[in-house]
Amino acid sequence: MPKPEAIFVNPLGVNAWLRERGIAILLDNTNEMSGMLNAPTKGLGLRQGASNAGQYSMENDIDWERLAGWTGFSTHDVIVGRYGIPASRMFGDNLNPSQEIYGGGGNVVVHLGYAYG
């Protein structure tokens, strides 16, 4: 089972209890603040300001041999959601985004990134 670095390694013993049963859960957030400090060229529809964009995710690993006795079977899945508006739109550079989180999440709260077993 993976053991990523975390701020809250084992809150109230929950992670240890789940891992003993073959379940590993990771919650993650990437947040990016970006802005344009100087006033842009007038007349091009650009603007000065700041913007925030981010992505939250949940990763889940299950060792089905420990959990249900299914020898040699495990699963991994990732669910992600995005929020905010990237700053690149303010200064007209949509080809080379200034933030890693550059796409909108659409009209849903979460997307299934991938799942396999």
Biopython code that builds the backbone (N, CA, C, O; Angstrom):
import numpy as np
from Bio.PDB.StructureBuilder import StructureBuilder

atoms = [
    (1, "MET", "N", (0.845, -1.181, 0.000)),
    (1, "MET", "CA", (0.000, 0.000, 0.000)),
    (1, "MET", "C", (0.889, 1.243, 0.000)),
    (1, "MET", "O", (1.863, 1.305, 0.751)),
    (2, "PRO", "N", (0.564, 2.236, -0.836)),
    (2, "PRO", "CA", (1.360, 3.461, -0.872)),
    (2, "PRO", "C", (1.218, 4.252, 0.424)),
    (2, "PRO", "O", (0.160, 4.245, 1.054)),
    (3, "LYS", "N", (2.299, 4.937, 0.819)),
    (3, "LYS", "CA", (2.270, 5.796, 2.007)),
    (3, "LYS", "C", (2.818, 7.174, 1.633)),
    (3, "LYS", "O", (3.983, 7.468, 1.903)),
    (4, "PRO", "N", (1.993, 8.018, 1.016)),
    (4, "PRO", "CA", (2.470, 9.344, 0.605)),
    (4, "PRO", "C", (2.682, 10.254, 1.811)),
    (4, "PRO", "O", (2.126, 10.032, 2.886)),
    (5, "GLU", "N", (3.505, 11.288, 1.602)),
    (5, "GLU", "CA", (3.691, 12.296, 2.640)),
    (5, "GLU", "C", (2.368, 13.014, 2.870)),
    (5, "GLU", "O", (1.614, 13.261, 1.928)),
    (6, "ALA", "N", (2.091, 13.348, 4.123)),
    (6, "ALA", "CA", (0.821, 13.990, 4.439)),
    (6, "ALA", "C", (0.969, 14.880, 5.662)),
    (6, "ALA", "O", (1.849, 14.661, 6.494)),
    (7, "ILE", "N", (0.116, 15.873, 5.767)),
    (7, "ILE", "CA", (0.096, 16.728, 6.953)),
    (7, "ILE", "C", (-0.514, 15.960, 8.118)),
    (7, "ILE", "O", (0.032, 15.958, 9.221)),
    (8, "PHE", "N", (-1.630, 15.317, 7.876)),
    (8, "PHE", "CA", (-2.292, 14.510, 8.896)),
    (8, "PHE", "C", (-2.053, 13.047, 8.549)),
    (8, "PHE", "O", (-2.810, 12.461, 7.776)),
    (9, "VAL", "N", (-1.010, 12.457, 9.113)),
    (9, "VAL", "CA", (-0.586, 11.112, 8.749)),
    (9, "VAL", "C", (-1.605, 10.060, 9.180)),
    (9, "VAL", "O", (-1.959, 9.180, 8.394)),
    (10, "ASN", "N", (-2.078, 10.145, 10.420)),
    (10, "ASN", "CA", (-2.992, 9.127, 10.932)),
    (10, "ASN", "C", (-4.000, 9.761, 11.894)),
    (10, "ASN", "O", (-3.950, 9.497, 13.095)),
    (11, "PRO", "N", (-4.916, 10.594, 11.383)),
    (11, "PRO", "CA", (-5.854, 11.274, 12.279)),
    (11, "PRO", "C", (-6.769, 10.296, 13.013)),
    (11, "PRO", "O", (-7.497, 9.517, 12.399)),
    (12, "LEU", "N", (-6.710, 10.358, 14.340)),
    (12, "LEU", "CA", (-7.525, 9.513, 15.225)),
    (12, "LEU", "C", (-7.346, 8.020, 14.954)),
    (12, "LEU", "O", (-8.211, 7.219, 15.309)),
    (13, "GLY", "N", (-6.235, 7.643, 14.332)),
    (13, "GLY", "CA", (-5.966, 6.234, 14.055)),
    (13, "GLY", "C", (-6.755, 5.649, 12.899)),
    (13, "GLY", "O", (-6.718, 4.439, 12.674)),
    (14, "VAL", "N", (-7.470, 6.491, 12.163)),
    (14, "VAL", "CA", (-8.331, 6.012, 11.071)),
    (14, "VAL", "C", (-7.515, 5.391, 9.944)),
    (14, "VAL", "O", (-7.869, 4.324, 9.444)),
    (15, "ASN", "N", (-6.412, 6.055, 9.530)),
    (15, "ASN", "CA", (-5.613, 5.510, 8.427)),
    (15, "ASN", "C", (-5.025, 4.151, 8.766)),
    (15, "ASN", "O", (-5.046, 3.243, 7.935)),
    (16, "ALA", "N", (-4.500, 3.997, 9.977)),
    (16, "ALA", "CA", (-3.935, 2.703, 10.383)),
    (16, "ALA", "C", (-5.016, 1.626, 10.375)),
    (16, "ALA", "O", (-4.775, 0.509, 9.916)),
    (17, "TRP", "N", (-6.202, 1.953, 10.878)),
    (17, "TRP", "CA", (-7.305, 0.985, 10.919)),
    (17, "TRP", "C", (-7.694, 0.550, 9.507)),
    (17, "TRP", "O", (-7.891, -0.638, 9.255)),
    (18, "LEU", "N", (-7.805, 1.521, 8.575)),
    (18, "LEU", "CA", (-8.157, 1.195, 7.192)),
    (18, "LEU", "C", (-7.055, 0.382, 6.512)),
    (18, "LEU", "O", (-7.349, -0.583, 5.807)),
    (19, "ARG", "N", (-5.793, 0.762, 6.715)),
    (19, "ARG", "CA", (-4.680, 0.055, 6.080)),
    (19, "ARG", "C", (-4.580, -1.395, 6.545)),
    (19, "ARG", "O", (-4.228, -2.274, 5.758)),
    (20, "GLU", "N", (-4.882, -1.649, 7.804)),
    (20, "GLU", "CA", (-4.892, -3.033, 8.301)),
    (20, "GLU", "C", (-5.901, -3.882, 7.534)),
    (20, "GLU", "O", (-5.740, -5.097, 7.424)),
    (21, "ARG", "N", (-6.919, -3.255, 7.016)),
    (21, "ARG", "CA", (-7.964, -3.955, 6.268)),
    (21, "ARG", "C", (-7.760, -3.865, 4.754)),
    (21, "ARG", "O", (-8.591, -4.354, 3.989)),
    (22, "GLY", "N", (-6.654, -3.239, 4.315)),
    (22, "GLY", "CA", (-6.329, -3.196, 2.895)),
    (22, "GLY", "C", (-6.863, -1.998, 2.142)),
    (22, "GLY", "O", (-6.984, -2.044, 0.918)),
    (23, "ILE", "N", (-7.187, -0.919, 2.850)),
    (23, "ILE", "CA", (-7.746, 0.270, 2.201)),
    (23, "ILE", "C", (-6.833, 1.468, 2.471)),
    (23, "ILE", "O", (-6.493, 1.752, 3.619)),
    (24, "ALA", "N", (-6.441, 2.167, 1.401)),
    (24, "ALA", "CA", (-5.642, 3.390, 1.532)),
    (24, "ALA", "C", (-6.366, 4.516, 0.801)),
    (24, "ALA", "O", (-6.692, 4.392, -0.379)),
    (25, "ILE", "N", (-6.614, 5.611, 1.510)),
    (25, "ILE", "CA", (-7.317, 6.759, 0.934)),
    (25, "ILE", "C", (-6.432, 7.993, 1.068)),
    (25, "ILE", "O", (-5.835, 8.227, 2.119)),
    (26, "LEU", "N", (-6.352, 8.778, 0.000)),
    (26, "LEU", "CA", (-5.578, 10.014, 0.005)),
    (26, "LEU", "C", (-6.450, 11.146, -0.526)),
    (26, "LEU", "O", (-7.016, 11.042, -1.614)),
    (27, "LEU", "N", (-6.555, 12.222, 0.239)),
    (27, "LEU", "CA", (-7.243, 13.436, -0.204)),
    (27, "LEU", "C", (-6.170, 14.477, -0.514)),
    (27, "LEU", "O", (-5.212, 14.633, 0.243)),
    (28, "ASP", "N", (-6.333, 15.182, -1.622)),
    (28, "ASP", "CA", (-5.285, 16.079, -2.100)),
    (28, "ASP", "C", (-5.906, 17.359, -2.652)),
    (28, "ASP", "O", (-7.008, 17.335, -3.201)),
    (29, "ASN", "N", (-5.190, 18.479, -2.503)),
    (29, "ASN", "CA", (-5.633, 19.741, -3.084)),
    (29, "ASN", "C", (-4.424, 20.485, -3.645)),
    (29, "ASN", "O", (-3.409, 20.634, -2.965)),
    (30, "THR", "N", (-4.537, 20.948, -4.884)),
    (30, "THR", "CA", (-3.520, 21.791, -5.507)),
    (30, "THR", "C", (-4.182, 23.127, -5.802)),
    (30, "THR", "O", (-5.171, 23.186, -6.532)),
    (31, "ASN", "N", (-3.641, 24.199, -5.238)),
    (31, "ASN", "CA", (-4.235, 25.517, -5.385)),
    (31, "ASN", "C", (-3.189, 26.470, -5.966)),
    (31, "ASN", "O", (-2.057, 26.514, -5.484)),
    (32, "GLU", "N", (-3.557, 27.224, -6.988)),
    (32, "GLU", "CA", (-2.615, 28.128, -7.644)),
    (32, "GLU", "C", (-3.201, 29.528, -7.783)),
    (32, "GLU", "O", (-4.258, 29.724, -8.383)),
    (33, "MET", "N", (-2.495, 30.483, -7.219)),
    (33, "MET", "CA", (-2.888, 31.889, -7.320)),
    (33, "MET", "C", (-1.938, 32.557, -8.307)),
    (33, "MET", "O", (-0.726, 32.356, -8.236)),
    (34, "SER", "N", (-2.481, 33.347, -9.224)),
    (34, "SER", "CA", (-1.665, 34.020, -10.229)),
    (34, "SER", "C", (-2.283, 35.372, -10.539)),
    (34, "SER", "O", (-3.484, 35.573, -10.360)),
    (35, "GLY", "N", (-1.461, 36.290, -11.001)),
    (35, "GLY", "CA", (-2.006, 37.602, -11.305)),
    (35, "GLY", "C", (-1.155, 38.403, -12.259)),
    (35, "GLY", "O", (-0.018, 38.046, -12.569)),
    (36, "MET", "N", (-1.734, 39.494, -12.716)),
    (36, "MET", "CA", (-1.060, 40.427, -13.611)),
    (36, "MET", "C", (-0.869, 41.726, -12.841)),
    (36, "MET", "O", (-1.840, 42.402, -12.501)),
    (37, "LEU", "N", (0.394, 42.074, -12.565)),
    (37, "LEU", "CA", (0.686, 43.242, -11.740)),
    (37, "LEU", "C", (0.650, 44.547, -12.524)),
    (37, "LEU", "O", (0.198, 45.570, -12.010)),
    (38, "ASN", "N", (1.118, 44.514, -13.752)),
    (38, "ASN", "CA", (1.151, 45.724, -14.582)),
    (38, "ASN", "C", (-0.122, 45.846, -15.411)),
    (38, "ASN", "O", (-0.738, 44.847, -15.780)),
    (39, "ALA", "N", (-0.501, 47.076, -15.692)),
    (39, "ALA", "CA", (-1.677, 47.309, -16.536)),
    (39, "ALA", "C", (-1.375, 46.851, -17.968)),
    (39, "ALA", "O", (-0.323, 47.193, -18.509)),
    (40, "PRO", "N", (-2.272, 46.087, -18.586)),
    (40, "PRO", "CA", (-2.040, 45.610, -19.956)),
    (40, "PRO", "C", (-2.284, 46.711, -20.991)),
    (40, "PRO", "O", (-2.792, 47.784, -20.667)),
    (41, "THR", "N", (-1.918, 46.429, -22.224)),
    (41, "THR", "CA", (-2.134, 47.361, -23.331)),
    (41, "THR", "C", (-3.627, 47.634, -23.492)),
    (41, "THR", "O", (-4.430, 46.702, -23.546)),
    (42, "LYS", "N", (-3.990, 48.890, -23.566)),
    (42, "LYS", "CA", (-5.409, 49.259, -23.688)),
    (42, "LYS", "C", (-5.959, 48.887, -25.062)),
    (42, "LYS", "O", (-5.235, 48.881, -26.057)),
    (43, "GLY", "N", (-7.261, 48.577, -25.094)),
    (43, "GLY", "CA", (-7.950, 48.317, -26.347)),
    (43, "GLY", "C", (-7.918, 46.875, -26.815)),
    (43, "GLY", "O", (-8.504, 46.558, -27.851)),
    (44, "LEU", "N", (-7.258, 46.000, -26.090)),
    (44, "LEU", "CA", (-7.189, 44.594, -26.507)),
    (44, "LEU", "C", (-8.122, 43.689, -25.702)),
    (44, "LEU", "O", (-8.137, 42.474, -25.903)),
    (45, "GLY", "N", (-8.891, 44.274, -24.802)),
    (45, "GLY", "CA", (-9.817, 43.484, -23.994)),
    (45, "GLY", "C", (-9.143, 42.752, -22.842)),
    (45, "GLY", "O", (-9.736, 41.849, -22.251)),
    (46, "LEU", "N", (-7.922, 43.129, -22.519)),
    (46, "LEU", "CA", (-7.186, 42.496, -21.428)),
    (46, "LEU", "C", (-7.385, 43.299, -20.154)),
    (46, "LEU", "O", (-7.801, 44.456, -20.205)),
    (47, "ARG", "N", (-7.089, 42.689, -19.009)),
    (47, "ARG", "CA", (-7.292, 43.408, -17.753)),
    (47, "ARG", "C", (-6.249, 43.018, -16.706)),
    (47, "ARG", "O", (-5.634, 41.954, -16.769)),
    (48, "GLN", "N", (-6.078, 43.906, -15.761)),
    (48, "GLN", "CA", (-5.161, 43.691, -14.652)),
    (48, "GLN", "C", (-5.929, 43.019, -13.525)),
    (48, "GLN", "O", (-7.109, 43.312, -13.330)),
    (49, "GLY", "N", (-5.289, 42.125, -12.779)),
    (49, "GLY", "CA", (-5.954, 41.484, -11.661)),
    (49, "GLY", "C", (-5.299, 40.173, -11.283)),
    (49, "GLY", "O", (-4.206, 39.847, -11.747)),
    (50, "ALA", "N", (-5.986, 39.427, -10.433)),
    (50, "ALA", "CA", (-5.481, 38.143, -9.953)),
    (50, "ALA", "C", (-6.576, 37.095, -10.066)),
    (50, "ALA", "O", (-7.763, 37.414, -10.131)),
    (51, "SER", "N", (-6.156, 35.853, -10.087)),
    (51, "SER", "CA", (-7.108, 34.757, -10.230)),
    (51, "SER", "C", (-6.623, 33.544, -9.451)),
    (51, "SER", "O", (-5.433, 33.402, -9.170)),
    (52, "ASN", "N", (-7.547, 32.688, -9.114)),
    (52, "ASN", "CA", (-7.249, 31.481, -8.362)),
    (52, "ASN", "C", (-7.825, 30.282, -9.107)),
    (52, "ASN", "O", (-8.970, 30.318, -9.556)),
    (53, "ALA", "N", (-7.039, 29.231, -9.236)),
    (53, "ALA", "CA", (-7.512, 27.990, -9.850)),
    (53, "ALA", "C", (-6.967, 26.827, -9.037)),
    (53, "ALA", "O", (-5.880, 26.922, -8.466)),
    (54, "GLY", "N", (-7.708, 25.741, -8.981)),
    (54, "GLY", "CA", (-7.246, 24.604, -8.198)),
    (54, "GLY", "C", (-7.905, 23.305, -8.584)),
    (54, "GLY", "O", (-8.849, 23.264, -9.373)),
    (55, "GLN", "N", (-7.378, 22.239, -8.002)),
    (55, "GLN", "CA", (-7.905, 20.893, -8.243)),
    (55, "GLN", "C", (-7.871, 20.111, -6.934)),
    (55, "GLN", "O", (-6.865, 20.125, -6.225)),
    (56, "TYR", "N", (-8.961, 19.435, -6.619)),
    (56, "TYR", "CA", (-9.003, 18.540, -5.465)),
    (56, "TYR", "C", (-9.162, 17.122, -5.989)),
    (56, "TYR", "O", (-9.717, 16.912, -7.068)),
    (57, "SER", "N", (-8.677, 16.155, -5.229)),
    (57, "SER", "CA", (-8.783, 14.770, -5.689)),
    (57, "SER", "C", (-8.868, 13.808, -4.513)),
    (57, "SER", "O", (-8.489, 14.129, -3.387)),
    (58, "MET", "N", (-9.374, 12.630, -4.809)),
    (58, "MET", "CA", (-9.376, 11.522, -3.867)),
    (58, "MET", "C", (-8.819, 10.305, -4.596)),
    (58, "MET", "O", (-9.311, 9.920, -5.657)),
    (59, "GLU", "N", (-7.790, 9.711, -4.012)),
    (59, "GLU", "CA", (-7.216, 8.483, -4.550)),
    (59, "GLU", "C", (-7.536, 7.360, -3.581)),
    (59, "GLU", "O", (-7.496, 7.541, -2.365)),
    (60, "ASN", "N", (-7.853, 6.203, -4.131)),
    (60, "ASN", "CA", (-8.255, 5.072, -3.313)),
    (60, "ASN", "C", (-7.557, 3.810, -3.818)),
    (60, "ASN", "O", (-7.676, 3.454, -4.990)),
    (61, "ASP", "N", (-6.835, 3.145, -2.936)),
    (61, "ASP", "CA", (-6.208, 1.859, -3.244)),
    (61, "ASP", "C", (-6.824, 0.807, -2.333)),
    (61, "ASP", "O", (-6.929, 1.006, -1.123)),
    (62, "ILE", "N", (-7.231, -0.316, -2.922)),
    (62, "ILE", "CA", (-7.808, -1.404, -2.129)),
    (62, "ILE", "C", (-7.077, -2.700, -2.444)),
    (62, "ILE", "O", (-6.967, -3.103, -3.602)),
    (63, "ASP", "N", (-6.579, -3.345, -1.394)),
    (63, "ASP", "CA", (-5.982, -4.676, -1.499)),
    (63, "ASP", "C", (-7.099, -5.676, -1.192)),
    (63, "ASP", "O", (-7.413, -5.942, -0.032)),
    (64, "TRP", "N", (-7.689, -6.221, -2.253)),
    (64, "TRP", "CA", (-8.851, -7.097, -2.091)),
    (64, "TRP", "C", (-8.494, -8.430, -1.445)),
    (64, "TRP", "O", (-9.374, -9.130, -0.943)),
    (65, "GLU", "N", (-7.215, -8.786, -1.455)),
    (65, "GLU", "CA", (-6.806, -10.015, -0.768)),
    (65, "GLU", "C", (-6.981, -9.846, 0.737)),
    (65, "GLU", "O", (-7.485, -10.743, 1.413)),
    (66, "ARG", "N", (-6.567, -8.703, 1.256)),
    (66, "ARG", "CA", (-6.757, -8.430, 2.686)),
    (66, "ARG", "C", (-8.221, -8.191, 3.033)),
    (66, "ARG", "O", (-8.711, -8.654, 4.063)),
    (67, "LEU", "N", (-8.915, -7.460, 2.158)),
    (67, "LEU", "CA", (-10.287, -7.058, 2.458)),
    (67, "LEU", "C", (-11.296, -8.190, 2.298)),
    (67, "LEU", "O", (-12.183, -8.355, 3.136)),
    (68, "ALA", "N", (-11.161, -8.977, 1.217)),
    (68, "ALA", "CA", (-12.191, -9.986, 0.927)),
    (68, "ALA", "C", (-11.631, -11.374, 0.615)),
    (68, "ALA", "O", (-12.387, -12.299, 0.319)),
    (69, "GLY", "N", (-10.295, -11.519, 0.681)),
    (69, "GLY", "CA", (-9.716, -12.831, 0.421)),
    (69, "GLY", "C", (-9.542, -13.167, -1.053)),
    (69, "GLY", "O", (-9.309, -14.329, -1.387)),
    (70, "TRP", "N", (-9.650, -12.180, -1.950)),
    (70, "TRP", "CA", (-9.476, -12.419, -3.394)),
    (70, "TRP", "C", (-7.983, -12.348, -3.709)),
    (70, "TRP", "O", (-7.428, -11.258, -3.849)),
    (71, "THR", "N", (-7.352, -13.470, -3.817)),
    (71, "THR", "CA", (-5.905, -13.568, -3.975)),
    (71, "THR", "C", (-5.398, -12.819, -5.205)),
    (71, "THR", "O", (-5.885, -13.021, -6.317)),
    (72, "GLY", "N", (-4.400, -11.940, -4.980)),
    (72, "GLY", "CA", (-3.725, -11.237, -6.062)),
    (72, "GLY", "C", (-4.489, -10.107, -6.717)),
    (72, "GLY", "O", (-4.042, -9.595, -7.743)),
    (73, "PHE", "N", (-5.633, -9.691, -6.167)),
    (73, "PHE", "CA", (-6.421, -8.638, -6.813)),
    (73, "PHE", "C", (-6.378, -7.354, -5.992)),
    (73, "PHE", "O", (-6.578, -7.376, -4.777)),
    (74, "SER", "N", (-6.115, -6.233, -6.665)),
    (74, "SER", "CA", (-6.169, -4.920, -6.026)),
    (74, "SER", "C", (-6.710, -3.908, -7.032)),
    (74, "SER", "O", (-6.653, -4.135, -8.241)),
    (75, "THR", "N", (-7.228, -2.803, -6.534)),
    (75, "THR", "CA", (-7.766, -1.757, -7.408)),
    (75, "THR", "C", (-7.184, -0.401, -7.012)),
    (75, "THR", "O", (-6.742, -0.189, -5.883)),
    (76, "HIS", "N", (-7.203, 0.503, -7.984)),
    (76, "HIS", "CA", (-6.728, 1.874, -7.778)),
    (76, "HIS", "C", (-7.660, 2.799, -8.559)),
    (76, "HIS", "O", (-7.938, 2.550, -9.733)),
    (77, "ASP", "N", (-8.139, 3.854, -7.925)),
    (77, "ASP", "CA", (-8.963, 4.825, -8.649)),
    (77, "ASP", "C", (-8.654, 6.240, -8.170)),
    (77, "ASP", "O", (-8.215, 6.459, -7.041)),
    (78, "VAL", "N", (-8.898, 7.190, -9.067)),
    (78, "VAL", "CA", (-8.672, 8.605, -8.780)),
    (78, "VAL", "C", (-9.886, 9.391, -9.261)),
    (78, "VAL", "O", (-10.333, 9.231, -10.397)),
    (79, "ILE", "N", (-10.411, 10.238, -8.389)),
    (79, "ILE", "CA", (-11.540, 11.111, -8.709)),
    (79, "ILE", "C", (-11.063, 12.548, -8.505)),
    (79, "ILE", "O", (-10.491, 12.863, -7.461)),
    (80, "VAL", "N", (-11.291, 13.427, -9.493)),
    (80, "VAL", "CA", (-10.805, 14.809, -9.407)),
    (80, "VAL", "C", (-11.921, 15.812, -9.690)),
    (80, "VAL", "O", (-12.906, 15.496, -10.358)),
    (81, "GLY", "N", (-11.748, 17.003, -9.180)),
    (81, "GLY", "CA", (-12.637, 18.120, -9.462)),
    (81, "GLY", "C", (-11.813, 19.390, -9.546)),
    (81, "GLY", "O", (-10.763, 19.491, -8.912)),
    (82, "ARG", "N", (-12.271, 20.350, -10.312)),
    (82, "ARG", "CA", (-11.532, 21.601, -10.482)),
    (82, "ARG", "C", (-12.401, 22.798, -10.139)),
    (82, "ARG", "O", (-13.628, 22.740, -10.210)),
    (83, "TYR", "N", (-11.735, 23.884, -9.766)),
    (83, "TYR", "CA", (-12.440, 25.117, -9.425)),
    (83, "TYR", "C", (-11.608, 26.324, -9.846)),
    (83, "TYR", "O", (-10.401, 26.212, -10.063)),
    (84, "GLY", "N", (-12.253, 27.459, -9.958)),
    (84, "GLY", "CA", (-11.571, 28.710, -10.251)),
    (84, "GLY", "C", (-11.464, 29.022, -11.730)),
    (84, "GLY", "O", (-11.961, 28.284, -12.581)),
    (85, "ILE", "N", (-10.800, 30.139, -12.017)),
    (85, "ILE", "CA", (-10.587, 30.612, -13.384)),
    (85, "ILE", "C", (-9.101, 30.927, -13.533)),
    (85, "ILE", "O", (-8.557, 31.686, -12.732)),
    (86, "PRO", "N", (-8.434, 30.363, -14.538)),
    (86, "PRO", "CA", (-7.013, 30.645, -14.710)),
    (86, "PRO", "C", (-6.754, 32.099, -15.125)),
    (86, "PRO", "O", (-7.563, 32.713, -15.820)),
    (87, "ALA", "N", (-5.624, 32.629, -14.688)),
    (87, "ALA", "CA", (-5.285, 34.033, -14.957)),
    (87, "ALA", "C", (-4.942, 34.294, -16.416)),
    (87, "ALA", "O", (-5.025, 35.439, -16.862)),
    (88, "SER", "N", (-4.566, 33.284, -17.165)),
    (88, "SER", "CA", (-4.165, 33.482, -18.570)),
    (88, "SER", "C", (-5.241, 34.186, -19.386)),
    (88, "SER", "O", (-4.924, 34.921, -20.321)),
    (89, "ARG", "N", (-6.494, 33.973, -19.048)),
    (89, "ARG", "CA", (-7.588, 34.620, -19.783)),
    (89, "ARG", "C", (-7.536, 36.135, -19.637)),
    (89, "ARG", "O", (-7.977, 36.860, -20.528)),
    (90, "MET", "N", (-6.996, 36.618, -18.516)),
    (90, "MET", "CA", (-6.932, 38.064, -18.291)),
    (90, "MET", "C", (-5.938, 38.734, -19.224)),
    (90, "MET", "O", (-6.174, 39.845, -19.699)),
    (91, "PHE", "N", (-4.814, 38.049, -19.491)),
    (91, "PHE", "CA", (-3.817, 38.699, -20.340)),
    (91, "PHE", "C", (-3.634, 38.018, -21.689)),
    (91, "PHE", "O", (-2.589, 38.168, -22.322)),
    (92, "GLY", "N", (-4.634, 37.277, -22.131)),
    (92, "GLY", "CA", (-4.730, 36.817, -23.508)),
    (92, "GLY", "C", (-3.769, 35.730, -23.945)),
    (92, "GLY", "O", (-3.416, 35.665, -25.123)),
    (93, "ASP", "N", (-3.337, 34.875, -23.032)),
    (93, "ASP", "CA", (-2.417, 33.802, -23.404)),
    (93, "ASP", "C", (-3.041, 32.452, -23.069)),
    (93, "ASP", "O", (-2.719, 31.855, -22.042)),
    (94, "ASN", "N", (-3.927, 31.974, -23.928)),
    (94, "ASN", "CA", (-4.560, 30.678, -23.697)),
    (94, "ASN", "C", (-3.761, 29.518, -24.284)),
    (94, "ASN", "O", (-4.093, 28.360, -24.034)),
    (95, "LEU", "N", (-2.713, 29.806, -25.060)),
    (95, "LEU", "CA", (-1.894, 28.737, -25.639)),
    (95, "LEU", "C", (-0.826, 28.242, -24.673)),
    (95, "LEU", "O", (-0.443, 27.073, -24.721)),
    (96, "ASN", "N", (-0.343, 29.116, -23.799)),
    (96, "ASN", "CA", (0.684, 28.750, -22.833)),
    (96, "ASN", "C", (0.213, 29.182, -21.444)),
    (96, "ASN", "O", (0.613, 30.244, -20.967)),
    (97, "PRO", "N", (-0.626, 28.384, -20.789)),
    (97, "PRO", "CA", (-1.235, 28.785, -19.522)),
    (97, "PRO", "C", (-0.203, 29.073, -18.427)),
    (97, "PRO", "O", (0.834, 28.416, -18.344)),
    (98, "SER", "N", (-0.507, 30.051, -17.606)),
    (98, "SER", "CA", (0.387, 30.439, -16.521)),
    (98, "SER", "C", (0.239, 29.539, -15.300)),
    (98, "SER", "O", (1.103, 29.545, -14.424)),
    (99, "GLN", "N", (-0.828, 28.775, -15.229)),
    (99, "GLN", "CA", (-1.059, 27.897, -14.096)),
    (99, "GLN", "C", (-1.173, 26.456, -14.577)),
    (99, "GLN", "O", (-1.693, 26.185, -15.659)),
    (100, "GLU", "N", (-0.678, 25.542, -13.754)),
    (100, "GLU", "CA", (-0.755, 24.123, -14.090)),
    (100, "GLU", "C", (-2.215, 23.677, -14.206)),
    (100, "GLU", "O", (-2.562, 22.912, -15.105)),
    (101, "ILE", "N", (-3.052, 24.148, -13.312)),
    (101, "ILE", "CA", (-4.477, 23.830, -13.349)),
    (101, "ILE", "C", (-5.116, 24.833, -14.293)),
    (101, "ILE", "O", (-5.494, 25.925, -13.867)),
    (102, "TYR", "N", (-5.243, 24.488, -15.552)),
    (102, "TYR", "CA", (-5.676, 25.476, -16.546)),
    (102, "TYR", "C", (-7.046, 25.199, -17.125)),
    (102, "TYR", "O", (-7.629, 26.095, -17.735)),
    (103, "GLY", "N", (-7.584, 24.018, -16.968)),
    (103, "GLY", "CA", (-8.878, 23.713, -17.569)),
    (103, "GLY", "C", (-9.997, 23.812, -16.564)),
    (103, "GLY", "O", (-9.799, 23.577, -15.372)),
    (104, "GLY", "N", (-11.158, 24.155, -17.038)),
    (104, "GLY", "CA", (-12.309, 24.190, -16.164)),
    (104, "GLY", "C", (-12.850, 22.787, -15.928)),
    (104, "GLY", "O", (-12.637, 21.887, -16.741)),
    (105, "GLY", "N", (-13.530, 22.610, -14.842)),
    (105, "GLY", "CA", (-14.081, 21.307, -14.508)),
    (105, "GLY", "C", (-15.406, 21.026, -15.183)),
    (105, "GLY", "O", (-15.978, 19.950, -15.008)),
    (106, "GLY", "N", (-15.897, 21.977, -15.947)),
    (106, "GLY", "CA", (-17.185, 21.771, -16.602)),
    (106, "GLY", "C", (-18.325, 22.006, -15.631)),
    (106, "GLY", "O", (-18.202, 22.796, -14.694)),
    (107, "ASN", "N", (-19.428, 21.322, -15.855)),
    (107, "ASN", "CA", (-20.611, 21.545, -15.021)),
    (107, "ASN", "C", (-20.853, 20.397, -14.046)),
    (107, "ASN", "O", (-21.990, 20.164, -13.635)),
    (108, "VAL", "N", (-19.792, 19.676, -13.671)),
    (108, "VAL", "CA", (-19.919, 18.593, -12.696)),
    (108, "VAL", "C", (-18.979, 18.850, -11.523)),
    (108, "VAL", "O", (-18.007, 19.596, -11.646)),
    (109, "VAL", "N", (-19.274, 18.231, -10.397)),
    (109, "VAL", "CA", (-18.467, 18.419, -9.192)),
    (109, "VAL", "C", (-17.186, 17.595, -9.257)),
    (109, "VAL", "O", (-16.122, 18.085, -8.880)),
    (110, "VAL", "N", (-17.272, 16.351, -9.730)),
    (110, "VAL", "CA", (-16.093, 15.482, -9.822)),
    (110, "VAL", "C", (-16.083, 14.713, -11.140)),
    (110, "VAL", "O", (-17.121, 14.485, -11.760)),
    (111, "HIS", "N", (-14.878, 14.323, -11.546)),
    (111, "HIS", "CA", (-14.676, 13.479, -12.725)),
    (111, "HIS", "C", (-13.928, 12.228, -12.279)),
    (111, "HIS", "O", (-13.064, 12.298, -11.404)),
    (112, "LEU", "N", (-14.251, 11.101, -12.868)),
    (112, "LEU", "CA", (-13.463, 9.897, -12.649)),
    (112, "LEU", "C", (-12.210, 10.025, -13.501)),
    (112, "LEU", "O", (-12.284, 9.987, -14.729)),
    (113, "GLY", "N", (-11.057, 10.175, -12.852)),
    (113, "GLY", "CA", (-9.793, 10.289, -13.573)),
    (113, "GLY", "C", (-9.419, 8.958, -14.200)),
    (113, "GLY", "O", (-9.192, 8.875, -15.407)),
    (114, "TYR", "N", (-9.357, 7.921, -13.382)),
    (114, "TYR", "CA", (-9.147, 6.566, -13.876)),
    (114, "TYR", "C", (-9.422, 5.568, -12.769)),
    (114, "TYR", "O", (-9.399, 5.904, -11.585)),
    (115, "ALA", "N", (-9.680, 4.350, -13.172)),
    (115, "ALA", "CA", (-9.900, 3.239, -12.246)),
    (115, "ALA", "C", (-9.435, 1.967, -12.933)),
    (115, "ALA", "O", (-9.773, 1.716, -14.090)),
    (116, "TYR", "N", (-8.669, 1.177, -12.225)),
    (116, "TYR", "CA", (-8.227, -0.100, -12.789)),
    (116, "TYR", "C", (-7.990, -1.108, -11.672)),
    (116, "TYR", "O", (-7.822, -0.749, -10.507)),
    (117, "GLY", "N", (-7.983, -2.364, -12.056)),
    (117, "GLY", "CA", (-7.766, -3.442, -11.092)),
    (117, "GLY", "C", (-6.863, -4.489, -11.655)),
    (117, "GLY", "O", (-6.567, -5.477, -10.982)),
]
sb = StructureBuilder()
sb.init_structure("model")
sb.init_model(0)
sb.init_chain("A")
sb.init_seg("    ")
for serial, (resi, resn, name, xyz) in enumerate(atoms, 1):
    if name == "N":
        sb.init_residue(resn, " ", resi, " ")
    sb.init_atom(name, np.array(xyz, "f"), 0.0, 1.0, " ", f" {name:<3s}", serial, name[0])
structure = sb.get_structure()
